[in-house]
């Protein structure tokens, strides 16, 4: 069972993240998205290097492209289904 104080803290953190993200300008949101992508690519590069320490930089780049192509194929073929759990409600 989750402690009431922990649940309250989790909810408070979630509310503050939502408030902070809603106060961002469009430029800040775009920059944040680019930063997240860059960080994700860094983590992917590090993971591939850890899995394949013998890979050159070119081989790592090729593996990243291979993995991105797999994700694109999955997306293009509609293999992901929206189960309604992560809906967004944009305000305009």
SEDORO-333420 format. One record per residue: residue in one letter; x, y, z of N, C-alpha, C, O in turn. Coordinates in steps of 0.05 Angstrom, whole numbers, padded with zeros to 5 digits, always signed. Layout:
BEGIN
aXYZXYZXYZXYZ ...
END
This chain:
BEGIN
x+00017-00024+00000+00000+00000+00000+00018+00025+00000+00038+00026+00014 x+00011+00045-00016+00026+00069-00018+00019+00087+00006-00004+00092+00012 x+00040+00097+00018+00037+00116+00041+00023+00141+00031+00030+00151+00009 x+00004+00152+00046-00011+00176+00038+00008+00200+00033+00004+00215+00015 x+00029+00203+00050+00048+00225+00046+00063+00223+00020+00068+00242+00007 x+00070+00198+00013+00085+00194-00013+00066+00200-00036+00074+00214-00055 x+00042+00191-00035+00022+00197-00056+00018+00227-00059+00017+00237-00081 x+00016+00240-00037+00012+00270-00037+00036+00283-00050+00033+00302-00066 x+00060+00274-00043+00085+00285-00054+00086+00280-00085+00093+00298-00100 x+00079+00256-00093+00078+00250-00122+00059+00268-00137+00065+00278-00158 x+00036+00272-00125+00016+00289-00138+00025+00318-00139+00021+00332-00159 x+00039+00327-00118+00049+00354-00118+00071+00358-00139+00071+00378-00153 x+00088+00338-00142+00109+00339-00162+00096+00340-00190+00105+00356-00207 x+00077+00323-00195+00063+00322-00221+00050+00349-00227+00052+00359-00249 x+00036+00361-00207+00023+00387-00211+00044+00408-00218+00039+00425-00235 x+00067+00408-00204+00087+00429-00209+00099+00425-00237+00105+00445-00250 x+00102+00400-00246+00113+00396-00273+00093+00406-00294+00100+00418-00314 x+00067+00400-00289+00047+00409-00308+00046+00440-00309+00046+00452-00331 x+00046+00452-00286+00046+00481-00284+00070+00493-00299+00067+00513-00314 x+00093+00482-00294+00118+00491-00306+00116+00488-00337+00124+00507-00351 x+00107+00465-00346+00106+00461-00375+00085+00479-00389+00089+00488-00411 x+00063+00485-00375+00043+00502-00387+00052+00531-00388+00041+00547-00403 x+00072+00538-00372+00081+00566-00372+00103+00571-00393+00111+00594-00397 x+00112+00550-00406+00133+00553-00427+00122+00567-00452+00099+00564-00459 x+00139+00582-00465+00132+00593-00491+00135+00572-00512+00147+00550-00507 x+00125+00577-00536+00128+00557-00557+00157+00552-00564+00165+00529-00568 x+00173+00573-00563+00202+00569-00569+00215+00552-00547+00231+00534-00554 x+00208+00556-00522+00219+00540-00501+00210+00511-00503+00226+00493-00498 x+00185+00507-00511+00176+00479-00515+00191+00465-00538+00199+00442-00535 x+00195+00480-00560+00210+00468-00583+00239+00462-00574+00249+00441-00581 x+00251+00480-00560+00278+00477-00551+00280+00453-00532+00298+00437-00533 x+00260+00450-00514+00258+00428-00496+00256+00401-00510+00269+00382-00503 x+00240+00401-00531+00237+00377-00547+00263+00369-00561+00271+00346-00561 x+00277+00389-00572+00303+00384-00584+00323+00374-00564+00339+00356-00569 x+00323+00386-00540+00341+00377-00519+00336+00348-00510+00354+00333-00506 x+00310+00341-00508+00303+00314-00501+00312+00294-00522+00323+00273-00516 x+00309+00302-00548+00318+00285-00570+00349+00281-00568+00359+00258-00570 x+00363+00303-00564+00392+00301-00562+00401+00283-00539+00419+00267-00542 x+00387+00286-00517+00394+00269-00493+00388+00240-00499+00403+00222-00491 x+00365+00235-00512+00358+00207-00519+00378+00195-00538+00386+00172-00535 x+00388+00211-00557+00408+00201-00576+00434+00195-00561+00448+00176-00568 x+00441+00212-00542+00465+00207-00526+00463+00180-00511+00482+00164-00511 x+00440+00176-00498+00436+00151-00483+00436+00127-00502+00447+00106-00495 x+00424+00130-00525+00424+00108-00545+00453+00102-00554+00460+00079-00556 x+00468+00123-00559+00496+00119-00567+00512+00104-00545+00527+00086-00551 x+00508+00113-00521+00522+00100-00498+00514+00071-00495+00530+00054-00489 x+00488+00065-00499+00478+00038-00496+00490+00020-00518+00498-00002-00513 x+00490+00030-00543+00502+00015-00565+00531+00010-00560+00541-00012-00564 x+00545+00030-00550+00574+00027-00545+00579+00006-00523+00598-00009-00524 x+00561+00006-00502+00564-00013-00481+00558-00042-00491+00571-00061-00482 x+00539-00044-00509+00532-00070-00520+00553-00080-00540+00557-00104-00543 x+00566-00061-00553+00585-00068-00575+00610-00051-00572+00614-00033-00588 x+00627-00056-00552+00650-00039-00548+00670-00038-00571+00686-00020-00573 x+00668-00058-00589+00686-00059-00611+00676-00041-00635+00691-00038-00654 x+00652-00030-00633+00641-00014-00655+00657+00012-00658+00664+00025-00639 x+00661+00019-00683+00672+00046-00690+00649+00066-00688+00626+00059-00686 x+00656+00092-00690+00636+00113-00690+00617+00109-00714+00593+00114-00711 x+00627+00101-00737+00611+00097-00760+00592+00074-00756+00569+00075-00765 x+00601+00052-00743+00584+00029-00738+00561+00037-00718+00539+00027-00721 x+00568+00053-00699+00548+00062-00680+00527+00079-00694+00503+00075-00690 x+00535+00097-00712+00516+00113-00727+00499+00095-00745+00475+00100-00747 x+00510+00075-00757+00495+00056-00773+00474+00041-00756+00452+00036-00765 x+00482+00033-00732+00463+00019-00714+00441+00037-00706+00418+00028-00704 x+00447+00062-00700+00426+00081-00693+00406+00084-00716+00382+00083-00712 x+00416+00086-00741+00399+00089-00764+00382+00063-00768+00359+00065-00775 x+00394+00040-00763+00379+00015-00765+00356+00014-00745+00334+00006-00752 x+00362+00022-00720+00341+00022-00700+00319+00043-00706+00295+00037-00701 x+00327+00066-00716+00307+00086-00723+00289+00076-00746+00265+00082-00746 x+00301+00061-00765+00285+00050-00787+00265+00030-00777+00242+00028-00787 x+00272+00014-00757+00253-00005-00745+00230+00010-00733+00207+00002-00737 x+00235+00031-00718+00214+00046-00705+00196+00058-00726+00171+00059-00724 x+00208+00069-00748+00192+00081-00770+00174+00060-00783+00150+00065-00788 x+00185+00036-00787+00168+00014-00799+00145+00007-00781+00122+00003-00790 x+00150+00005-00755+00129-00001-00736+00108+00020-00737+00084+00014-00738 x+00116+00045-00737+00097+00068-00738+00082+00068-00764+00057+00072-00764 x+00096+00064-00786+00083+00065-00812+00062+00043-00816+00042+00046-00830 x+00067+00020-00803+00049-00003-00806+00026-00002-00785+00010-00021-00784 x+00025+00018-00769+00004+00021-00749+00004-00001-00728-00017-00009-00718 x+00028-00010-00721+00030-00031-00701+00026-00021-00672+00021-00036-00654 x+00029+00006-00669+00023+00018-00643-00006+00025-00643-00016+00036-00662 x-00020+00019-00621-00048+00026-00619-00052+00045-00596-00040+00041-00575 x-00068+00065-00600-00075+00084-00579-00095+00071-00561-00118+00066-00568 x-00086+00065-00536-00105+00052-00517-00118+00072-00499-00131+00064-00480 x-00114+00098-00505-00127+00119-00490-00115+00126-00463-00127+00141-00448 x-00092+00115-00457-00080+00120-00431-00063+00146-00430-00059+00157-00409 x-00054+00155-00453-00037+00179-00454-00048+00199-00472-00036+00206-00493 x-00071+00209-00466-00084+00229-00483-00074+00257-00476-00067+00263-00453 x-00072+00273-00496-00064+00301-00492-00088+00319-00496-00106+00313-00512 x-00089+00341-00481-00110+00360-00484-00098+00387-00488-00094+00402-00469 x-00092+00393-00513-00080+00419-00519-00101+00441-00518-00124+00438-00527 x-00093+00463-00506-00111+00486-00504-00103+00507-00525-00079+00513-00528 x-00122+00517-00540-00116+00537-00560-00135+00560-00557-00134+00579-00572 
END
